[in-house]
Protein backbone atom coordinates (compact mmCIF):
# COMPACT_ATOMS: atom_id res chain seq x y z
CA UNK A 1 0.00 0.00 0.00
CA UNK A 2 1.06 3.54 -0.64
CA UNK A 3 1.54 4.82 2.91
CA UNK A 4 1.14 8.39 1.66
CA UNK A 5 -2.63 7.94 1.20
CA UNK A 6 -3.27 6.17 4.53
CA UNK A 7 -5.23 7.93 7.26
CA UNK A 8 -2.53 7.11 9.82
CA UNK A 9 0.14 8.74 7.66
CA UNK A 10 -1.95 11.79 6.74
CA UNK A 11 -3.33 12.66 10.17
CA UNK A 12 -1.92 15.60 12.12
CA UNK A 13 -1.63 14.01 15.56
CA UNK A 14 0.35 10.84 16.25
CA UNK A 15 1.29 10.60 12.59
CA UNK A 16 2.43 7.17 11.41
CA UNK A 17 5.73 7.30 9.49
CA UNK A 18 4.86 4.26 7.35
CA UNK A 19 4.81 0.49 7.60
CA UNK A 20 8.57 -0.04 7.59
CA UNK A 21 9.39 2.56 10.23
CA UNK A 22 9.42 2.02 13.96
CA UNK A 23 7.20 4.45 15.76
CA UNK A 24 5.33 4.72 19.03
CA UNK A 25 2.23 6.09 17.27
CA UNK A 26 1.44 2.99 15.26
CA UNK A 27 -1.72 1.15 16.17
CA UNK A 28 -1.44 -2.33 17.61
CA UNK A 29 -2.85 -3.79 14.41
CA UNK A 30 -0.09 -2.10 12.38
CA UNK A 31 2.62 -3.29 14.75
CA UNK A 32 1.30 -6.86 14.61
CA UNK A 33 0.56 -6.79 10.87
CA UNK A 34 0.89 -10.30 9.47
CA UNK A 35 2.04 -9.05 6.09
CA UNK A 36 4.66 -6.59 7.36
CA UNK A 37 6.03 -9.19 9.77
CA UNK A 38 5.87 -12.09 7.30
CA UNK A 39 8.98 -14.27 7.54
CA UNK A 40 8.68 -15.23 3.86
CA UNK A 41 8.61 -11.60 2.83
CA UNK A 42 11.83 -11.02 4.75
CA UNK A 43 13.47 -13.71 2.59
CA UNK A 44 12.73 -11.91 -0.70
CA UNK A 45 15.29 -9.67 -2.37
CA UNK A 46 12.78 -6.93 -3.16
CA UNK A 47 10.87 -7.09 0.16
CA UNK A 48 7.66 -7.04 -1.90
CA UNK A 49 5.06 -9.79 -1.78
CA UNK A 50 5.20 -10.40 -5.53
CA UNK A 51 8.59 -12.09 -5.02
CA UNK A 52 7.23 -14.51 -2.44
CA UNK A 53 6.76 -18.17 -3.27
CA UNK A 54 3.23 -18.02 -1.76
CA UNK A 55 2.15 -14.87 -3.62
CA UNK A 56 -0.65 -14.04 -3.41
CA UNK A 57 -1.18 -15.58 0.01
CA UNK A 58 -4.56 -15.88 1.73
CA UNK A 59 -3.92 -12.87 3.97
CA UNK A 60 -3.01 -10.64 1.03
CA UNK A 61 -6.07 -11.81 -0.92
CA UNK A 62 -8.31 -11.00 2.07
CA UNK A 63 -6.75 -7.56 2.48
CA UNK A 64 -7.02 -6.92 -1.25
CA UNK A 65 -10.70 -7.91 -1.30
CA UNK A 66 -11.48 -5.59 1.63
CA UNK A 67 -9.62 -2.65 0.08
CA UNK A 68 -11.28 -3.19 -3.30
CA UNK A 69 -14.73 -3.28 -1.68
CA UNK A 70 -14.28 -0.43 0.80
CA UNK A 71 -11.73 1.87 -0.84
CA UNK A 72 -11.66 1.06 -4.59
CA UNK A 73 -7.98 0.17 -4.39
CA UNK A 74 -6.24 -3.16 -5.00
CA UNK A 75 -3.10 -4.17 -3.15
CA UNK A 76 -2.46 -6.94 -5.69
CA UNK A 77 -2.85 -4.57 -8.67
CA UNK A 78 -0.44 -2.18 -6.95
CA UNK A 79 2.11 -4.96 -6.49
CA UNK A 80 1.77 -6.07 -10.11
CA UNK A 81 2.30 -2.48 -11.26
CA UNK A 82 5.41 -2.10 -9.09
CA UNK A 83 6.76 -5.41 -10.38
CA UNK A 84 6.25 -4.38 -14.01
CA UNK A 85 7.11 -0.67 -13.95
CA UNK A 86 9.06 -0.07 -10.74
CA UNK A 87 8.44 1.78 -7.51
CA UNK A 88 9.20 5.27 -8.88
CA UNK A 89 6.54 5.01 -11.61
CA UNK A 90 4.07 3.59 -9.10
CA UNK A 91 4.62 6.52 -6.75
CA UNK A 92 4.19 9.01 -9.60
CA UNK A 93 0.95 7.29 -10.67
CA UNK A 94 -0.31 7.28 -7.09
CA UNK A 95 0.52 10.96 -6.61
CA UNK A 96 -1.59 11.79 -9.67
CA UNK A 97 -4.45 9.51 -8.66
CA UNK A 98 -4.76 10.71 -5.08
CA UNK A 99 -3.96 14.40 -5.65
CA UNK A 100 -6.65 16.84 -4.54
CA UNK A 101 -7.61 19.05 -7.48
CA UNK A 102 -8.90 21.71 -5.10
CA UNK A 103 -5.91 22.37 -2.82
CA UNK A 104 -3.11 20.08 -4.04
CA UNK A 105 -3.22 17.98 -0.88
CA UNK A 106 -3.70 14.22 -0.75
CA UNK A 107 -7.00 12.39 -0.84
CA UNK A 108 -7.11 9.85 1.99
CA UNK A 109 -7.87 6.32 0.79
CA UNK A 110 -9.72 5.53 4.03
CA UNK A 111 -11.92 8.66 4.02
CA UNK A 112 -12.32 9.30 0.29
CA UNK A 113 -11.63 13.01 0.62
CA UNK A 114 -8.75 15.44 1.15
CA UNK A 115 -8.09 15.94 4.85
CA UNK A 116 -6.90 19.52 4.15
CA UNK A 117 -9.99 20.90 2.43
CA UNK A 118 -12.53 18.05 2.69
CA UNK A 119 -12.81 17.94 -1.13
CA UNK A 120 -13.56 14.53 -2.73
Secondary structure, 3 states (H helix, E strand, C coil): CCHHHCHHHHCCCCCCCCCCCCCCCCCHHHHCCCCCCCHHHHCCCCCCHHHCCCCCCHHHHHHHHHHHHHHCCCHHHHHHHHHHHCHHHHHHHHHHHCECCCCCCEECCCCCCECCCCCC
